[in-house]
Amino acid sequence: MAPEVMLRFNHNTAVDYFAVGVMAYECMNGRRPYVGKSRKEIREHIMSKQVEIKMNEIPPGWSVEAADFINRLIQRKPENRLGNNGSAEVKSHPWLRNFNWEALYEKRLKAPFIPPSEDNFDESNINEKWKDLDDPDFKEHAASLRKNEVQAQFNGYYYDHQLAELAEQQAVNKPEAGAAPTLDPDDPQSLMDNPHALLNHFNLQISLRQ
């Protein structure tokens, strides 16, 4: 989480680039740039020290450009962060110089890793236990996530490959005009027949997993 978010300052999309930098740092080094035994300790680490990948710390197979890209993304001050002035400066960074952005936009690139087609809420992908479950900040945020106005922000984020396949079938086999859909929460097909019911189903699934 970017420092400006932790401090509850006004912020923009630069916070997302900070998150990208943290994930890229983990990919390069196999560990997080900011560590701690609790959310509070992690926050204090972020606020007290600017992490930087030094030349002698770059792992084999990684370039100096990659390290510079990450270092510029994890800047604590948003005005110094890559991306603060828009996506163009991120896309023009030397590490991404030869990336085909047009192919990405047109969805012509094949992902280097395609996960199995199980439901994306498969419990086997969840940590056994969150280390900060008893942290007061964690409990506060968990409670705020249950608010209807917060849940509404996640409308459309749920993805279930089985429901997606049914949606494709529905597009091909449209019901007869004037036919009233029958709603059954246990029947995905009936939910696909009614977009509003489907949306409610998604919101329910999200809230149940909080």
C-alpha positions in Angstrom: 0.0 0.0 0.0 1.4 3.4 -1.0 2.5 5.7 1.8 -0.1 8.4 0.8 -2.9 5.9 1.2 -1.6 4.8 4.6 -1.5 8.5 5.7 -5.0 9.0 4.2 -3.7 11.8 1.9 -5.3 12.7 -1.4 -3.9 10.4 -4.0 -4.1 9.4 -7.7 -3.2 6.5 -9.9 0.4 6.7 -8.8 -0.6 4.5 -5.9 -1.3 1.7 -8.4 2.2 2.1 -9.8 3.7 1.8 -6.3 1.8 -1.5 -6.0 3.2 -2.7 -9.4 6.7 -1.8 -8.1 6.2 -3.8 -5.0 5.1 -6.9 -7.0 7.9 -6.5 -9.4 10.4 -6.3 -6.5 9.0 -9.6 -5.1 9.4 -11.2 -8.6 13.0 -10.1 -8.7 14.1 -10.8 -5.2 11.7 -13.3 -3.8 10.8 -11.1 -0.9 8.8 -8.0 -0.2 10.6 -4.6 -0.1 9.0 -3.7 3.1 8.6 -6.3 5.9 7.2 -6.6 9.4 5.4 -9.0 11.7 2.3 -6.9 11.5 0.6 -4.3 9.3 1.8 -1.6 11.7 5.4 -2.7 11.5 5.2 -2.9 7.7 3.7 0.6 7.6 6.5 2.0 9.9 9.1 0.4 7.7 7.7 2.0 4.6 7.5 5.4 6.3 11.0 5.2 7.7 13.1 4.0 4.8 13.3 4.3 1.0 14.2 0.8 -0.3 16.4 0.7 -3.4 17.8 -2.2 -5.4 21.6 -1.6 -5.6 23.7 -2.7 -8.6 25.4 -5.5 -6.7 21.9 -6.8 -5.6 20.5 -7.4 -9.1 20.0 -11.2 -9.4 21.3 -13.1 -12.4 19.0 -12.8 -15.4 17.7 -9.4 -14.5 18.9 -6.2 -16.1 19.9 -2.8 -14.8 16.9 -1.4 -16.6 14.6 -3.7 -14.7 16.1 -2.6 -11.4 15.7 1.0 -12.4 12.1 0.4 -13.4 11.3 -1.1 -10.0 13.3 1.5 -8.0 11.4 4.3 -9.7 8.0 2.7 -9.0 8.5 2.2 -5.3 9.4 5.8 -4.6 7.7 6.8 -1.4 7.1 10.4 -2.6 4.5 10.3 -5.4 6.0 13.3 -7.1 9.2 11.2 -7.6 7.4 8.0 -8.7 7.3 6.7 -12.2 3.7 7.0 -13.4 2.8 10.0 -11.4 2.6 12.0 -14.7 0.6 9.4 -16.6 1.1 6.0 -18.1 3.1 7.3 -21.1 6.3 7.6 -18.9 5.8 4.1 -17.7 5.4 2.7 -21.2 8.4 4.6 -22.5 10.8 3.3 -19.8 13.9 1.6 -21.3 12.9 -1.8 -19.7 9.6 -1.8 -21.6 11.1 -0.3 -24.8 10.3 -3.2 -27.1 7.0 -4.2 -25.6 4.1 -4.5 -28.0 1.4 -2.4 -26.3 -0.8 -2.4 -29.3 -1.0 -6.2 -29.3 -1.7 -6.2 -25.6 -4.6 -3.7 -26.1 -6.0 -5.8 -28.9 -5.7 -8.9 -26.8 -3.4 -10.7 -29.3 -0.8 -11.6 -26.8 -0.8 -15.0 -25.2 -0.2 -15.0 -21.4 3.0 -16.7 -20.4 1.1 -18.5 -17.7 -2.6 -19.6 -17.9 -4.0 -20.9 -14.6 -6.3 -23.9 -14.4 -9.9 -23.3 -15.2 -11.1 -23.8 -11.6 -13.2 -21.1 -9.9 -11.0 -18.1 -9.0 -12.0 -18.4 -5.3 -10.5 -21.9 -5.0 -9.6 -22.2 -1.3 -6.4 -24.0 -2.1 -5.0 -20.6 -3.2 -5.7 -19.0 0.1 -3.1 -18.7 2.9 -3.7 -21.0 5.8 -4.1 -18.1 8.2 -3.5 -14.4 7.9 -0.8 -13.4 10.3 -2.5 -10.1 11.1 -6.1 -11.3 11.8 -5.9 -9.9 15.3 -4.5 -6.6 14.2 -6.9 -3.7 15.1 -6.4 -2.0 11.7 -7.1 -5.3 9.9 -10.4 -5.7 11.8 -11.4 -2.1 11.1 -10.8 -2.5 7.4 -12.6 -5.9 7.3 -15.6 -4.3 8.9 -15.6 -1.4 6.4 -15.5 -3.8 3.5 -18.9 -5.2 4.5 -20.7 -1.9 3.9 -23.0 -1.9 1.0 -21.5 1.3 -0.5 -18.1 -0.4 -0.4 -19.3 -3.6 -1.9 -20.9 -1.7 -4.7 -17.5 -0.6 -5.9 -16.7 -4.2 -6.7 -19.6 -4.9 -9.0 -18.5 -6.9 -12.0 -15.1 -8.0 -10.5 -16.3 -11.5 -9.8 -15.4 -14.0 -12.5 -16.5 -17.6 -12.6 -15.5 -19.5 -15.8 -18.7 -21.7 -15.6 -20.9 -18.7 -15.5 -18.9 -17.1 -18.3 -19.5 -20.2 -20.4 -23.2 -20.0 -19.7 -23.2 -16.4 -20.7 -21.7 -17.3 -24.0 -24.4 -20.0 -24.5 -27.0 -17.5 -23.5 -25.8 -15.1 -26.2 -26.3 -17.8 -28.8 -29.5 -19.3 -27.5 -31.6 -16.3 -26.6 -35.0 -17.0 -24.9 -38.2 -16.4 -26.8 -39.5 -12.8 -26.7 -41.9 -12.2 -23.8 -40.8 -15.3 -21.9 -40.5 -14.5 -18.1 -37.2 -15.8 -16.6 -37.4 -18.1 -13.7 -34.9 -17.2 -10.9 -33.3 -19.9 -8.9 -30.1 -19.0 -6.9 -28.9 -22.6 -7.2 -29.3 -22.6 -10.9 -26.6 -20.6 -12.7 -28.6 -20.7 -16.0 -31.6 -19.0 -14.4 -29.3 -16.3 -13.2 -27.8 -15.8 -16.6 -31.4 -15.2 -17.9 -31.7 -12.1 -15.7 -28.7 -9.6 -15.5 -30.0 -8.0 -12.3 -30.3 -11.3 -10.5 -26.9 -12.2 -11.7 -25.4 -9.0 -10.4 -27.0 -9.6 -7.0 -25.6 -13.1 -7.0 -22.1 -11.7 -7.7 -22.4 -9.2 -4.8 -23.6 -12.0 -2.5 -20.7 -14.2 -3.4 -18.3 -11.4 -2.7 -19.8 -10.5 0.6 -19.8 -14.1 1.8 -16.1 -14.4 1.2 -15.2 -11.3 3.3 
